[in-house]
C-alpha cells in the first residue's frame, strides 16, 4: 500500500515541513481528530488562517506553498512556526509538528518553540562510519553533564574535550543519552517531546553531526539511546493531544498512560504510529549517521503490565502469555528487521530488566519467536 518498507520508513522526507529544490515548501501532518489544520508563523505574520491544509484520506493533511520570486523559499531558515489545529469542539490549538527538526526554548519562556531548520549549507560528513564491531566497549554518556563546569555542556565541548578522552581510555563505542529533545532536563532525556529534533540545549543539529563525524574519524561507533517506549505528556510542545484528542499516536484512556512514568504510551498497532517511529529511526541513521540504537524501556514495551510490580524468576509463565503486548513486539521485530535490512552495519541493543541482562534486540525477538 505504501510502496514497500523502504519508502514507508522514509516519511520524514515528506511529513512535517520540507523544502523542494525549487524553493517551494511541502507540509504534511497526520491529525485524524482535527476539523481543520493551518500553518502559521513568522512567514505570514502569525495569521492563523491564511495557509490552510487540504484534507486527505486517513486523517492526513497537506499544504504546498510555492516559492517566491527567484526561487526564494516562502518559509526562511530560522523562522518560527506553529501548526494550528481546529479541534472538534472548535478550539484552536497551536502545536509543534511531531516531525519538527529543531525546537528551542527562550530563557524567558517555559515552552519550546518550533524553528524551521533548513540552512543554506548543512554539515557535510567527511568520514565513513566504522565497520561493525565484533566486540563493543561502550562508554555511556550525556552531553549536557560531560563537563566540570556548572552549566549545560555543548556538542562542541564533547567533540573536542570528551571524545579524545574516550578514545584514549580504549573505548570503541559511545552511547549518547538525552539527544532526542525533551522539555524536562531532569528526565535525562527519557521524557521526549520532539522525536525528530536533536536537543538544542547543547547546540545546533550541525554541531551534533560534526560530533558524530569526529567520533567516526577516531574509529568510534556512535549509538543513540532511542526512546520509543513512551512519550512526554506535554501537549504545548509535545505529541500529547496533537489533534485535540487523547488518541492521536497513543492509546486512549488508562491504557495510554504509564502509571509510574506519568507519560503517554504509543499505539503500536496504528499504521501512522508505525510510520512515525520507523521513519524516526531512519532519520537518525541517515541524517546524523548514528551507527545504531539502544532501545530504552523494552520491558515496558513487551508487557501490558509494563513490568510494574512484576518479577522475573525464570518461570515461562512470567515471560509468555496474554500479558505480552504483541503489537509492541511486532513493532520491535519490524524495527529490527528494517534497520538490519536497510543498514546491515547498524547495531541494535535492547535495554530491559536485569533478569534479561542487556541483549541485542534480535536476541530478545528470537527468544520470543523460538517459544
Secondary structure, DSSP 4 states (H G I P E B T S, - for coil): --S-HHHHTTGGGTSEEEE-TTS-EEEEEE-TT-SEEEEEEGGGTT-SSSSBPEE-GGGEEEEEE---GGG--SS-TT-EEEEEEE-TTS-EEEE--TT-S-EE--TT-SS-EEE----SS-----SPPPPPPSS--EEEEEGGGSSSSSS---HHHIIIIIHHHHHHTT--EEEEES-EE-S-GGGTT-S-SEEEEE-TTS--HHHHHHHHHHHHHTT-EEEEEE--S-B---SSSSSTTTTSSS-SSB-SGGGGEETTTTEE-B-TT-HHHHHHHHHHHHHHHHTT---EEEETTHHHHHBTTTTTT----S-HHHHSSTTB-HHHHHHHHHHHHHHHHH-TT-EEEE---TTT-SEEHHHHHHHHHH-
